[in-house]
Amino acid sequence: MADPARPQRRSRRVRRTDWRLGGRTVIRWREGLLAIALLSLGAGILAASAAQQLGAPAVVAPLLIWAGMIVPVVIAFARSRPAGLLRWRAVDLLWAFGLGVLVRLAQGWLDGLDGSPALFPQLSTVDGQIATGWWFDGLVAPVLIAPPVEELFFRVVVLVSLYTVLRRAAGGVVAGFAAVLVSTGLFVAAHSLSGTASVVDVASIALLGAVCGLLVVLTGRVWSAIGVHVVYNALGVGLALLGTL
């Protein structure tokens, strides 16, 4: 029987509403999930390389890489949903449009640093006509598929897991910096392995990855990062259409 003269101490667990503070919603988003993500991405890249060597249609390679990204995303959200990460705010639209345009303008500025006029990108053509199936390769894939899949992998699974691993030992600032740096490096590496090789493209992709990563770390939400990626790619598609026509 409890002593009535002794105050009872209630163990009350405070529910965290922000994944950056830790808690139950990210307790299983740690080293194990990072390992799964890296293994799955590697498997997707190897499968894509094999498909290219076997002469598969060009669309197969990115689909295999995206499949390697989707698997750990599904596993991650089956474990838990980090608090606040999927929360949406109207200001996310402003971040998405403003930063998406700025990153695309920066890409154009980088493209002209060598002194030559920046040229419009172009879509693949056959006998002067846009290639059949361009709407998927040139529009649906870069605007509707790549942004959510890649942001959920690099800026959610990789970034959040690494941040969670480092937060207690190194603090939020160091953990955030390291998570943005590593997720951006993997983002650039994945695009470089799939065909992007020029210095300007690598720098532009690194800038896009860093901006999206910082948005997730600073706001705690992912929708603005997805929006920036959508706007950046959509502007690229629009410029490619203009350049082709």
N, C-alpha and C positions, 0 to 999 in steps of 0.2 A: 504494500500500500504506500502511496506517495506521501511524503512529509508535507502537511498543509502549510508549515511555516517556510518551506523552501519554494521559491517561485519556479513554476514549470517553464522550461525552455522549449519553445516550439521550433522545430526544424522546418523552416519555410523556404522553399526554393524559389528564387526570383526568376520569372520567365523572361528570358532575353528576347528582344525584338529585333536584334541586329546581329547577323552572323559574325561580324568583325569583333564582337565581344566574346566569342566562343559559345559554349553551351551545348545542350543535347543535340541541336539540329546540325552541328558540324563535327560532333565527336567521332563519327565514322568516316569523315572526309579528311583522311590523313595519309600516311605513307603507303598503306595498302592500296588506296584508290589511285594515288599517283603512279604506283607501279603498274596497275591495270591500264591506266590511261596511256602510259608510254609504250607498253607492250602492244596494246591495240593499235595505236598510231603506227608503230613500226610494222606491224602485220599488214596494215592497210597500204602503207607505202611500198612494201615488198610485193604485195599482190598487184598493185598498180604498175610497178616496174615490169613484173612478169607479163602482165596483160599487154603492155606496150611492146615488149620483145616478141610476143606471139602474134602481133599484128591486129589486136583487137581494135574496134572503133575508138576514136579519141575520147568519146564521152565516158568510156568504161573506167579509165584510170581515175579521174576525180571522184566518180561514184564509189570506187573501192576505198579511196582515202577517206571520204566522208563516212562510209560505213564503219571504218576503223575509229572514227571520232564518235559516232553515235552510240556505239556499244558502251563505252565507259560513262557516257552521259545518262543512259538508261539505268545502268547499275547504280550510279551516284544518286539519282532521284528516287530509285527504289529503296535506298537506304534511308534517306531523309531529305527534307527540303530546307536548306539554310534560311534562317529567319530573315525576312525582309528582302532577300535577293530577287525574288520575282515580283516585288511590289512595284506598282506603276504610278508615276506622277506626271502631270501634264507638262512640267518643265523638261521632262525627258525628251519631248518632241523638239523643244528649242535647242537643247544640247545636240540632238541628233542632226538637225538641219544645219545649224551654225558650224559645228565642228566638222561635219561631213564635207561641207563646201570648202572650209579652210584647208582641210587635208588634201582635197583634190586640187585646190589652187597651189598648195605647196608642191604637189607632184609636178604640176606644170612648170613651176619656177625651177625646180631641180632639173627638169628635162632641158631647160634652156641655159643651164650654167656653163655648158661647153662652148657657148657662143653661137651655136647653130639655132635656127628658129625651131621652136617646139612644134612638132607635127601632130596632127590629129591621128589617133589610133584608127585602125580599119578592121572591119570584119572580113572573114574569109570569103573570097568570091570565086566563081567558076564561070569563065567566058564573060566576065563583066557583070555577072549577076550574083547576088548574095547567095551563098551556099544553102542548099536545102537543109532544113533542120537548125538554121541559125537561131531561131527563136528560143530553142532550149539551151544550146551552148552559149549563145550571146546575150540572152535576156533572162530566162527563167533560172538557170543555174547560178549566175553571178549575183542576181538581185534577190531571188526568193529562197534559194537553197543554201548557198555558201554563207551568207551572213549569220543566220540563226545557228546553223550547225557548227561553224567555226567559233563563234562567240561562246556558245554553250560549252564547247570543248576547252578552248584556250583560256577564255576569261571567266569561266565558271569552274569546271572540274579542275584544271591545272592551277589556276590562280588561287581559288578559294582553298584548295587542299594545301598548297604550299604555304599560304598565309596562315592557315590553321596550325600547321606543323611548327612554324617559326615564331608565332606571336608570343607565346609564353617565354621562350628563351631569349628572343632578341628584341621584343617590343613591337608595337604596331607599325611604327615608321619604317624600321628596318625590314620587317616582314612584308610590308606593302611594297617597298622598293624592290626587294628580291623577287617577289611574286610577279610584279609587272615585268621585270627584266627577263626572268626565265620564260614566262608565258610568251613574251614578245620574241625572244630568241627561237623558241620552238615554232612559233607562227611563221617567222621568216624562213626557217629551215624547211618546213613543210612546203612552202610555196616555191622555194628555190629548187628543191628536189623534183617538184612537179613541172619545172620548166622555166621559172623566172630566174634569169641569170644576170641581167644588166645591173650596174651599180645604182642607177636611178630607180629601177623597180624595187631593188632590195631596200634602198633608203626609204622609199615611199611606203612599202609594206611595214617596215620597222616603225615608221611614224604612226601609221594607222594602228598597229598593234599597241604601241605605247599609249596613244590617246585613249583607246578603248579600255586598256588595262587600268589607267589612272581613273577613268570614269567609274569603273566598278569599285575600285578601292576607296575613292573619295565619296561616292554617293551611297555605296552599299547595294546598288541596284544594277541589273544587267541590261534593261531595255534601252537605255540611252546608248550603250555600246553597240547593241544590235542595230539601232537606228543609224548611228554614224557609219557603220559598215554598209548598210543598205544604201544610204545617200551617196557615199563614196563610189560604190560599184555602179549605181544607177547613173550617176554623172558620167562615169567611164563608158557605159553603154551608149548614152546619148552622144557623147563625143565620137565614139566609133561609128555610129550611124551617120553622123554629119560627115565624118571623114570619108566614109564609103560612098555616100551619095554625091 
